[in-house]
Amino acid sequence: MGPAPHRPGAVPDERTALIGWLDLQRQILRWKCEGLSEADAHRSVIPTSPAMTMAGLISHMRWVEHTWLEVVFLGGDKTQNPYFDETDKDADWRTDGVPLKQLLMQYEAQCARSNEIVSTASLDDVGRHPDDGSGNPDLRWMLIHLVEETGRHAGHADIVRELLDGAKGY
Protein backbone atom coordinates (compact mmCIF):
# COMPACT_ATOMS: atom_id res chain seq x y z
CA MET A 1 0.00 0.00 0.00
CA GLY A 2 1.19 3.51 -0.76
CA PRO A 3 1.56 6.32 1.79
CA ALA A 4 -1.30 6.96 4.19
CA PRO A 5 -3.82 9.70 3.42
CA HIS A 6 -3.36 13.01 5.22
CA ARG A 7 -5.56 14.63 7.86
CA PRO A 8 -7.46 17.81 7.02
CA GLY A 9 -6.16 21.22 8.12
CA ALA A 10 -6.19 22.13 11.81
CA VAL A 11 -8.34 25.32 11.77
CA PRO A 12 -11.08 24.91 9.16
CA ASP A 13 -14.66 26.13 9.25
CA GLU A 14 -17.26 23.56 10.35
CA ARG A 15 -18.32 22.35 6.87
CA THR A 16 -14.70 22.02 5.71
CA ALA A 17 -13.82 20.09 8.87
CA LEU A 18 -16.75 17.68 8.51
CA ILE A 19 -16.10 16.99 4.84
CA GLY A 20 -12.33 16.87 5.42
CA TRP A 21 -12.62 14.19 8.10
CA LEU A 22 -15.17 12.27 6.04
CA ASP A 23 -12.94 12.44 2.97
CA LEU A 24 -10.00 11.16 5.05
CA GLN A 25 -11.96 8.10 6.15
CA ARG A 26 -13.13 7.52 2.56
CA GLN A 27 -9.51 7.72 1.38
CA ILE A 28 -8.44 5.19 4.01
CA LEU A 29 -11.09 2.73 2.77
CA ARG A 30 -9.87 3.10 -0.81
CA TRP A 31 -6.22 2.92 0.29
CA LYS A 32 -6.85 -0.37 2.09
CA CYS A 33 -7.94 -1.83 -1.28
CA GLU A 34 -4.75 -0.89 -3.14
CA GLY A 35 -2.93 -3.84 -4.61
CA LEU A 36 -5.55 -6.44 -3.66
CA SER A 37 -6.19 -9.29 -6.05
CA GLU A 38 -9.76 -9.79 -7.17
CA ALA A 39 -9.87 -13.08 -5.25
CA ASP A 40 -8.69 -11.41 -2.02
CA ALA A 41 -11.09 -8.49 -2.46
CA HIS A 42 -13.98 -10.95 -2.40
CA ARG A 43 -12.53 -13.40 0.14
CA SER A 44 -14.18 -13.64 3.53
CA VAL A 45 -11.75 -13.87 6.46
CA ILE A 46 -14.19 -13.45 9.35
CA PRO A 47 -16.23 -16.64 9.72
CA THR A 48 -19.06 -14.98 11.69
CA SER A 49 -19.35 -12.12 9.14
CA PRO A 50 -19.00 -13.71 5.69
CA ALA A 51 -20.25 -10.61 3.83
CA MET A 52 -17.49 -8.47 5.37
CA THR A 53 -15.01 -8.65 2.53
CA MET A 54 -13.07 -5.66 1.22
CA ALA A 55 -15.45 -5.59 -1.75
CA GLY A 56 -18.42 -5.87 0.62
CA LEU A 57 -17.15 -2.99 2.76
CA ILE A 58 -16.86 -0.73 -0.30
CA SER A 59 -20.31 -1.73 -1.54
CA HIS A 60 -21.86 -1.17 1.90
CA MET A 61 -20.28 2.26 2.28
CA ARG A 62 -21.47 3.31 -1.17
CA TRP A 63 -25.02 2.51 -0.13
CA VAL A 64 -24.60 4.12 3.32
CA GLU A 65 -23.71 7.41 1.61
CA HIS A 66 -26.68 7.02 -0.71
CA THR A 67 -29.01 6.19 2.19
CA TRP A 68 -28.17 9.23 4.28
CA LEU A 69 -27.69 11.94 1.67
CA GLU A 70 -29.87 10.95 -1.27
CA VAL A 71 -32.70 9.12 0.49
CA VAL A 72 -32.95 10.53 4.02
CA PHE A 73 -31.65 14.05 3.35
CA LEU A 74 -33.04 14.72 -0.14
CA GLY A 75 -36.09 12.49 0.22
CA GLY A 76 -35.12 10.33 -2.75
CA ASP A 77 -36.38 6.95 -3.87
CA LYS A 78 -35.12 4.16 -1.64
CA THR A 79 -36.19 1.31 -3.95
CA GLN A 80 -32.90 1.40 -5.90
CA ASN A 81 -30.86 1.00 -2.69
CA PRO A 82 -30.28 -2.59 -1.49
CA TYR A 83 -29.95 -1.36 2.11
CA PHE A 84 -33.75 -1.18 2.15
CA ASP A 85 -34.20 -4.78 0.90
CA GLU A 86 -36.38 -6.26 3.63
CA THR A 87 -35.72 -9.83 2.45
CA ASP A 88 -31.91 -9.67 2.88
CA LYS A 89 -30.41 -7.61 5.70
CA ASP A 90 -26.95 -7.84 4.08
CA ALA A 91 -28.02 -6.98 0.53
CA ASP A 92 -25.92 -3.80 0.45
CA TRP A 93 -22.82 -5.88 1.37
CA ARG A 94 -23.30 -8.42 -1.40
CA THR A 95 -21.20 -7.85 -4.50
CA ASP A 96 -22.09 -10.92 -6.59
CA GLY A 97 -18.61 -10.95 -8.13
CA VAL A 98 -18.64 -7.30 -9.26
CA PRO A 99 -14.97 -6.38 -9.77
CA LEU A 100 -13.39 -4.33 -6.98
CA LYS A 101 -12.35 -1.67 -9.50
CA GLN A 102 -16.01 -1.17 -10.48
CA LEU A 103 -17.13 -1.07 -6.84
CA LEU A 104 -14.47 1.53 -6.09
CA MET A 105 -15.60 3.65 -9.06
CA GLN A 106 -19.21 3.45 -7.87
CA TYR A 107 -18.15 4.40 -4.34
CA GLU A 108 -16.05 7.28 -5.66
CA ALA A 109 -19.01 8.54 -7.73
CA GLN A 110 -21.34 8.30 -4.72
CA CYS A 111 -18.86 10.21 -2.54
CA ALA A 112 -18.61 12.93 -5.19
CA ARG A 113 -22.42 13.09 -5.35
CA SER A 114 -22.58 13.28 -1.55
CA ASN A 115 -20.09 16.16 -1.49
CA GLU A 116 -22.11 17.93 -4.19
CA ILE A 117 -25.28 17.61 -2.09
CA VAL A 118 -23.51 18.93 1.01
CA SER A 119 -21.94 21.86 -0.83
CA THR A 120 -25.31 23.40 -1.66
CA ALA A 121 -27.15 22.83 1.62
CA SER A 122 -27.13 24.38 5.05
CA LEU A 123 -25.82 22.19 7.87
CA ASP A 124 -29.07 23.09 9.66
CA ASP A 125 -31.29 21.66 6.88
CA VAL A 126 -33.21 18.57 7.98
CA GLY A 127 -33.93 15.35 6.13
CA ARG A 128 -36.92 15.28 3.82
CA HIS A 129 -37.77 11.59 3.53
CA PRO A 130 -41.42 11.21 4.59
CA ASP A 131 -41.05 7.84 6.33
CA ASP A 132 -37.55 8.21 7.74
CA GLY A 133 -37.41 6.71 11.22
CA SER A 134 -34.25 8.49 12.36
CA GLY A 135 -36.05 11.52 13.82
CA ASN A 136 -35.45 14.02 11.00
CA PRO A 137 -31.79 14.74 11.72
CA ASP A 138 -30.13 17.79 10.26
CA LEU A 139 -27.29 17.62 7.71
CA ARG A 140 -24.70 18.28 10.43
CA TRP A 141 -25.87 15.18 12.34
CA MET A 142 -25.79 13.11 9.16
CA LEU A 143 -22.24 14.18 8.35
CA ILE A 144 -21.05 13.41 11.87
CA HIS A 145 -22.72 10.02 11.58
CA LEU A 146 -21.05 9.40 8.19
CA VAL A 147 -17.63 10.27 9.67
CA GLU A 148 -18.33 7.81 12.51
CA GLU A 149 -19.61 4.99 10.32
CA THR A 150 -16.96 5.40 7.63
CA GLY A 151 -14.26 5.50 10.31
CA ARG A 152 -15.64 2.38 11.98
CA HIS A 153 -15.63 0.51 8.67
CA ALA A 154 -12.15 1.83 7.84
CA GLY A 155 -11.11 0.09 11.06
CA HIS A 156 -12.79 -3.09 9.85
CA ALA A 157 -10.88 -2.71 6.57
CA ASP A 158 -7.63 -2.52 8.59
CA ILE A 159 -8.40 -5.87 10.17
CA VAL A 160 -9.67 -7.54 6.99
CA ARG A 161 -6.63 -6.38 5.02
CA GLU A 162 -4.21 -7.58 7.68
CA LEU A 163 -5.93 -10.98 7.76
CA LEU A 164 -5.82 -11.19 3.96
CA ASP A 165 -2.15 -10.46 3.36
CA GLY A 166 -0.58 -8.94 6.46
CA ALA A 167 -0.58 -5.38 5.09
CA LYS A 168 -0.82 -2.71 7.79
CA GLY A 169 -0.78 1.04 7.89
CA TYR A 170 -2.16 4.27 9.32
C-alpha positions as CSV (number, residue, x, y, z in Angstrom):
1,M,0.0,0.0,0.0
2,G,1.2,3.5,-0.8
3,P,1.6,6.3,1.8
4,A,-1.3,7.0,4.2
5,P,-3.8,9.7,3.4
6,H,-3.4,13.0,5.2
7,R,-5.6,14.6,7.9
8,P,-7.5,17.8,7.0
9,G,-6.2,21.2,8.1
10,A,-6.2,22.1,11.8
11,V,-8.3,25.3,11.8
12,P,-11.1,24.9,9.2
13,D,-14.7,26.1,9.2
14,E,-17.3,23.6,10.3
15,R,-18.3,22.3,6.9
16,T,-14.7,22.0,5.7
17,A,-13.8,20.1,8.9
18,L,-16.7,17.7,8.5
19,I,-16.1,17.0,4.8
20,G,-12.3,16.9,5.4
21,W,-12.6,14.2,8.1
22,L,-15.2,12.3,6.0
23,D,-12.9,12.4,3.0
24,L,-10.0,11.2,5.0
25,Q,-12.0,8.1,6.1
26,R,-13.1,7.5,2.6
27,Q,-9.5,7.7,1.4
28,I,-8.4,5.2,4.0
29,L,-11.1,2.7,2.8
30,R,-9.9,3.1,-0.8
31,W,-6.2,2.9,0.3
32,K,-6.9,-0.4,2.1
33,C,-7.9,-1.8,-1.3
34,E,-4.7,-0.9,-3.1
35,G,-2.9,-3.8,-4.6
36,L,-5.5,-6.4,-3.7
37,S,-6.2,-9.3,-6.0
38,E,-9.8,-9.8,-7.2
39,A,-9.9,-13.1,-5.3
40,D,-8.7,-11.4,-2.0
41,A,-11.1,-8.5,-2.5
42,H,-14.0,-11.0,-2.4
43,R,-12.5,-13.4,0.1
44,S,-14.2,-13.6,3.5
45,V,-11.7,-13.9,6.5
46,I,-14.2,-13.4,9.3
47,P,-16.2,-16.6,9.7
48,T,-19.1,-15.0,11.7
49,S,-19.3,-12.1,9.1
50,P,-19.0,-13.7,5.7
51,A,-20.2,-10.6,3.8
52,M,-17.5,-8.5,5.4
53,T,-15.0,-8.6,2.5
54,M,-13.1,-5.7,1.2
55,A,-15.4,-5.6,-1.7
56,G,-18.4,-5.9,0.6
57,L,-17.2,-3.0,2.8
58,I,-16.9,-0.7,-0.3
59,S,-20.3,-1.7,-1.5
60,H,-21.9,-1.2,1.9
61,M,-20.3,2.3,2.3
62,R,-21.5,3.3,-1.2
63,W,-25.0,2.5,-0.1
64,V,-24.6,4.1,3.3
65,E,-23.7,7.4,1.6
66,H,-26.7,7.0,-0.7
67,T,-29.0,6.2,2.2
68,W,-28.2,9.2,4.3
69,L,-27.7,11.9,1.7
70,E,-29.9,11.0,-1.3
71,V,-32.7,9.1,0.5
72,V,-32.9,10.5,4.0
73,F,-31.7,14.1,3.4
74,L,-33.0,14.7,-0.1
75,G,-36.1,12.5,0.2
76,G,-35.1,10.3,-2.7
77,D,-36.4,7.0,-3.9
78,K,-35.1,4.2,-1.6
79,T,-36.2,1.3,-3.9
80,Q,-32.9,1.4,-5.9
81,N,-30.9,1.0,-2.7
82,P,-30.3,-2.6,-1.5
83,Y,-30.0,-1.4,2.1
84,F,-33.7,-1.2,2.2
85,D,-34.2,-4.8,0.9
86,E,-36.4,-6.3,3.6
87,T,-35.7,-9.8,2.4
88,D,-31.9,-9.7,2.9
89,K,-30.4,-7.6,5.7
90,D,-27.0,-7.8,4.1
91,A,-28.0,-7.0,0.5
92,D,-25.9,-3.8,0.5
93,W,-22.8,-5.9,1.4
94,R,-23.3,-8.4,-1.4
95,T,-21.2,-7.8,-4.5
96,D,-22.1,-10.9,-6.6
97,G,-18.6,-10.9,-8.1
98,V,-18.6,-7.3,-9.3
99,P,-15.0,-6.4,-9.8
100,L,-13.4,-4.3,-7.0
101,K,-12.4,-1.7,-9.5
102,Q,-16.0,-1.2,-10.5
103,L,-17.1,-1.1,-6.8
104,L,-14.5,1.5,-6.1
105,M,-15.6,3.6,-9.1
106,Q,-19.2,3.4,-7.9
107,Y,-18.1,4.4,-4.3
108,E,-16.1,7.3,-5.7
109,A,-19.0,8.5,-7.7
110,Q,-21.3,8.3,-4.7
111,C,-18.9,10.2,-2.5
112,A,-18.6,12.9,-5.2
113,R,-22.4,13.1,-5.3
114,S,-22.6,13.3,-1.5
115,N,-20.1,16.2,-1.5
116,E,-22.1,17.9,-4.2
117,I,-25.3,17.6,-2.1
118,V,-23.5,18.9,1.0
119,S,-21.9,21.9,-0.8
120,T,-25.3,23.4,-1.7
121,A,-27.2,22.8,1.6
122,S,-27.1,24.4,5.0
123,L,-25.8,22.2,7.9
124,D,-29.1,23.1,9.7
125,D,-31.3,21.7,6.9
126,V,-33.2,18.6,8.0
127,G,-33.9,15.3,6.1
128,R,-36.9,15.3,3.8
129,H,-37.8,11.6,3.5
130,P,-41.4,11.2,4.6
131,D,-41.0,7.8,6.3
132,D,-37.6,8.2,7.7
133,G,-37.4,6.7,11.2
134,S,-34.3,8.5,12.4
135,G,-36.0,11.5,13.8
136,N,-35.5,14.0,11.0
137,P,-31.8,14.7,11.7
138,D,-30.1,17.8,10.3
139,L,-27.3,17.6,7.7
140,R,-24.7,18.3,10.4
141,W,-25.9,15.2,12.3
142,M,-25.8,13.1,9.2
143,L,-22.2,14.2,8.3
144,I,-21.0,13.4,11.9
145,H,-22.7,10.0,11.6
146,L,-21.1,9.4,8.2
147,V,-17.6,10.3,9.7
148,E,-18.3,7.8,12.5
149,E,-19.6,5.0,10.3
150,T,-17.0,5.4,7.6
151,G,-14.3,5.5,10.3
152,R,-15.6,2.4,12.0
153,H,-15.6,0.5,8.7
154,A,-12.2,1.8,7.8
155,G,-11.1,0.1,11.1
156,H,-12.8,-3.1,9.9
157,A,-10.9,-2.7,6.6
158,D,-7.6,-2.5,8.6
159,I,-8.4,-5.9,10.2
160,V,-9.7,-7.5,7.0
161,R,-6.6,-6.4,5.0
162,E,-4.2,-7.6,7.7
163,L,-5.9,-11.0,7.8
164,L,-5.8,-11.2,4.0
165,D,-2.1,-10.5,3.4
166,G,-0.6,-8.9,6.5
167,A,-0.6,-5.4,5.1
168,K,-0.8,-2.7,7.8
169,G,-0.8,1.0,7.9
170,Y,-2.2,4.3,9.3
